[in-house]
Amino acid sequence: MNNRFSKTPEPPYYAVIFTNQLCEDDAGYDEMGEAMFDLAMAQPGCLGAETARDAARFGITVSYWDSEESIGRWKAEAKHLVAQKQGIERWYSHYELRVARVERAYSGPEGRSLL
């Protein structure tokens, strides 16, 4: 399996879906993004994350969590609060954040048949 995919447990668990559009001037964003990704992965309750950005500077990160409480602790983490503030003030022209409960999950195509 590709190591860019998170290995999540059997549902239920939670997904935080963060979509964003970067401004043209994003000095310091890549470093902060990498630091926040590493910090999130070290948080209790974090199950993994997947992220991508296209040439038009549109990005999406989906992080997976074991509970809403874990998500709340991550949102309130001090270094993450600093990054959120900088994102709002400096880096994002727009963003959307959604929290969803994952009820079903499967992977493929290996081992899957449509019949």
C-alpha distance (Angstrom), angle and dihedral (degrees) to the residues before:
residue distance angle dihedral
M1 . . .
N2 3.81 . .
N3 3.82 110.9 .
R4 3.83 90.9 -135.3
F5 3.81 88.4 75.4
S6 3.80 119.3 84.7
K7 3.77 116.9 -123.1
T8 3.78 102.4 -133.1
P9 3.81 128.7 -177.2
E10 3.77 125.6 -115.6
P11 3.83 110.5 -66.3
P12 2.88 146.1 -67.4
Y13 3.79 101.7 78.8
Y14 3.80 134.8 117.8
A15 3.79 134.5 -97.7
V16 3.80 124.0 -156.4
I17 3.81 108.1 -157.9
F18 3.80 114.0 -161.4
T19 3.81 116.8 -176.4
N20 3.77 120.1 179.3
Q21 3.77 146.5 168.6
L22 3.80 115.7 -139.4
C23 3.78 121.9 -139.5
E24 3.81 118.0 -122.5
D25 3.82 91.3 -105.7
D26 3.78 104.6 61.0
A27 3.80 100.5 151.0
G28 3.80 108.5 163.9
Y29 3.80 94.8 12.2
D30 3.81 97.8 110.7
E31 3.80 92.9 52.0
M32 3.80 92.7 47.2
G33 3.80 91.3 45.7
E34 3.78 92.3 53.3
A35 3.80 91.8 46.5
M36 3.82 91.8 49.9
F37 3.80 92.3 46.9
D38 3.82 90.7 53.0
L39 3.81 91.7 44.2
A40 3.82 92.0 49.6
M41 3.81 91.6 50.1
A42 3.82 88.6 55.4
Q43 3.82 94.3 51.6
P44 3.80 118.9 108.5
G45 3.79 108.3 -104.0
C46 3.81 96.8 22.5
L47 3.80 109.7 131.3
G48 3.81 98.4 -176.7
A49 3.79 142.6 -71.8
E50 3.78 142.2 -126.2
T51 3.80 124.2 -153.6
A52 3.80 139.7 -179.3
R53 3.81 138.7 171.0
D54 3.80 128.3 -166.4
A55 3.81 132.0 -146.0
A56 3.82 90.8 -95.7
R57 3.84 88.8 61.6
F58 3.83 94.2 -109.3
G59 3.79 111.3 141.9
I60 3.76 139.4 -174.0
T61 3.79 129.5 -168.5
V62 3.77 123.1 -177.6
S63 3.78 115.6 -167.3
Y64 3.79 122.8 -172.1
W65 3.80 124.7 -142.0
D66 3.78 137.6 -176.9
S67 3.82 95.2 -135.1
E68 3.78 145.9 2.4
E69 3.81 87.4 -110.5
S70 3.82 90.4 60.3
I71 3.81 89.7 49.9
G72 3.80 90.0 51.2
R73 3.80 92.3 50.6
W74 3.81 90.1 50.7
K75 3.81 92.4 49.1
A76 3.82 89.7 52.1
E77 3.85 96.9 43.5
A78 3.84 107.8 126.3
K79 3.83 98.7 -127.4
H80 3.79 90.2 43.7
L81 3.83 89.9 52.9
V82 3.82 89.1 55.8
A83 3.81 90.7 50.0
Q84 3.82 91.6 47.9
K85 3.81 90.8 52.8
Q86 3.80 92.7 48.7
G87 3.80 90.9 47.2
I88 3.80 91.8 53.9
E89 3.81 94.7 43.3
R90 3.83 101.0 37.4
W91 3.79 119.1 9.9
Y92 3.80 115.2 32.7
S93 3.79 124.9 68.4
H94 3.83 86.6 -175.2
Y95 3.80 139.3 -10.4
E96 3.79 140.6 -179.6
L97 3.79 125.8 -155.9
R98 3.78 123.0 -165.6
V99 3.79 131.1 177.7
A100 3.80 118.8 -154.8
R101 3.77 136.2 175.8
V102 3.80 111.6 -127.3
E103 3.80 109.4 -136.8
R104 3.82 100.2 169.2
A105 3.79 133.4 21.3
Y106 3.76 136.5 170.7
S107 3.79 137.9 160.5
G108 3.76 137.4 -147.9
P109 2.91 167.1 45.6
E110 3.81 90.6 -146.8
G111 3.76 110.0 82.5
R112 3.83 94.7 6.8
S113 3.76 125.9 114.1
L114 3.79 127.8 -171.6
L115 3.80 91.2 -148.8
